[in-house]
């Protein structure tokens, strides 16, 4: 059919150029065909029909649990409201009281040893569902679910209560959405920060970053650093972000998007910024 796998992502296939460029995104048995020309989309679907048995669902409205609303004048609104409501029903929390804070301030002070054990199967299932939401649109819950995911092997009732609190938070914010409508030119920008040694047991720091294209959030990550450092945590987080930015730059390049100007990375730690500017950091 003339498609070639993208360099950045082997599940993204590309053919053509200009307005006739077709992007074919494959996720297991779910396909998404993208092109500016409607005729090219129809032809691609006909060609796929010749090779595979498939069902055409029309203009995209839902993809992998993410509801897609087409905005007037271009752009999209991505929501996971239906997915959240299904999750609330599954765990019988329709009548719960919503909360505005994801976690209680006292959670990281400990107390796991005094809490009775809880079902690993139920807990693991909920955490997996929460991580799916966080990875596909609700970046605001990613750090909290990351903390709770460390206990999927031996959860306690305390961990279960903390995970249900995230559900209560999601119930109260289920109408939140992500708007995809670049307005500031197609420039890549990024923001990075670190929560230094919040875990009283390991004292490992947590890195977090957000990546934007044209002012629109396209990527995010929250991850615990593998080792404990006294002064290099911010620099390690910046290093990780820059590594990921090379992948994002390649991805948008594969899709035919030319990144405008240098990539601006926003970092608020003066020692880290000084180290980046130094000759030692560059070598």
HELIX and SHEET records of a PDB file:
HELIX    1   1 UNK A   18  UNK A   20  5                                   3    
HELIX    2   2 UNK A   38  UNK A   51  1                                  14    
HELIX    3   3 UNK A   81  UNK A   90  1                                  10    
HELIX    4   4 UNK A  107  UNK A  109  5                                   3    
HELIX    5   5 UNK A  120  UNK A  136  1                                  17    
HELIX    6   6 UNK A  139  UNK A  141  5                                   3    
HELIX    7   7 UNK A  142  UNK A  148  1                                   7    
HELIX    8   8 UNK A  149  UNK A  151  5                                   3    
HELIX    9   9 UNK A  157  UNK A  172  1                                  16    
HELIX   10  10 UNK A  233  UNK A  254  1                                  22    
HELIX   11  11 UNK A  270  UNK A  277  1                                   8    
HELIX   12  12 UNK A  279  UNK A  282  1                                   4    
SHEET    1   A 4 UNK A   4  UNK A   5  0                                        
SHEET    2   A 4 UNK A  12  UNK A  15 -1                                        
SHEET    3   A 4 UNK A  22  UNK A  27 -1                                        
SHEET    4   A 4 UNK A  30  UNK A  34 -1                                        
SHEET    1   B 4 UNK A  62  UNK A  63  0                                        
SHEET    2   B 4 UNK A  66  UNK A  70 -1                                        
SHEET    3   B 4 UNK A  76  UNK A  79 -1                                        
SHEET    4   B 4 UNK A 177  UNK A 180 -1                                        
SHEET    1   C 4 UNK A 216  UNK A 224  0                                        
SHEET    2   C 4 UNK A 206  UNK A 213 -1                                        
SHEET    3   C 4 UNK A 188  UNK A 195 -1                                        
SHEET    4   C 4 UNK A 264  UNK A 266  1                                        
END                                                                             
